[in-house]
Amino acid sequence: ENQRTVEAKTRLESGNWKEVGRLMNESHSSMRDDYEVSCEEIDILTTLAQNFEGVYGSRLTGGGFGGCTVTLVEKNRVELLIEYLKR
C-alpha cells in the first residue's frame, strides 16, 4: 500500500487520472482481499462506481469495516454517478 500511495501522488501531480484510478481500484482490491477490512455494501458501491462510464477509480476510505468510498470521476459525470448510485 505504501508504494501505491507514493505512485498515486506522482500520478496526481502529473494529472494522469487513468493511472490514479487504476491504483485506487488496486488499493480497494487489496483492502478487500489482503487485509479483509471491506464489507459487502462497500464492495457493491465500489463495483458499481468502477463500472460507471467516466469513473477512473473507486475505493474504500476511512478505517475499514464499512464507512464510505472515494471515487475519482470526470467532472461532467458526477451528478449522473450520484443518481446512479442512489438507485
N, C-alpha and C positions, 0 to 999 in steps of 0.2 A: 504493500500500500504506500509506503514512503516514497519509493521510486516513482510510482504512478502519480503521486502528488507533485513531485518535482517536475516531472514531464508535463503535467497539466498546466503548471504555472508558465512554463516556456511556451506551450501552445496557446494559452490565453493571451500572453503578451504579443504573440505574432498574429492573433486573430484567426487561428486555424480551428474553427468551430467544429469541423468534422472530426478532427483528431481528439479534441476535448470531449466530444460526445462519446467517441469510442472508449476513451479512458473512463468516463463516467459509467458507461454500461459494464465495462470490465470490473470496475470497483463494486458495483452492485452485485454482480455475479459472485465476486469474492466474499463480500459480506454475507450473502445468502448461503453459499456453498462451503466456503472455507471456515468462516467464523460463526456461521449459523445464528446471526443476530437479526435476520429479517423475519417477516411474518407473511402469511398468505395475502392479507389485504394490501400490504406494501408491494409485494411481488406482482399482484394484479395491476395496481396503479402504474408501476414502472413498465410492465409489459405493454399495457395499453398505450402509454406515452411513447415508449420506444418504437412502437409500430405506427405511430401517427405521422402523417406527412408533415415535414417541416421541423420535426424534433431531431436534434443531434444526439441527445443522450438524456438518461434519467436514472436516478439512483436514490437509495435510502439516505437520509441525512439525520443527524442527531445521534443519540446514544444507542440506537437499535431497538429491537423488540417492539416495533410499532412506530408511531410518531408521524413523520412526514417525508415527502420526497422533494428533491430539487430536480428541475428539468430545464435543459437548455433547448430553447425553441426559437425559430425565426420570429422576429417581431410581428410580422403580419399574420402569424398563425396562432398567436397567444389566445385571443378570445375564442377562436374555434376549438382549440385544445381544451380550454376551460369548460366550454359547453359539452364537448365530447366526454370528458371525464365525469361530468355531473350525471350523465345518463346511466 
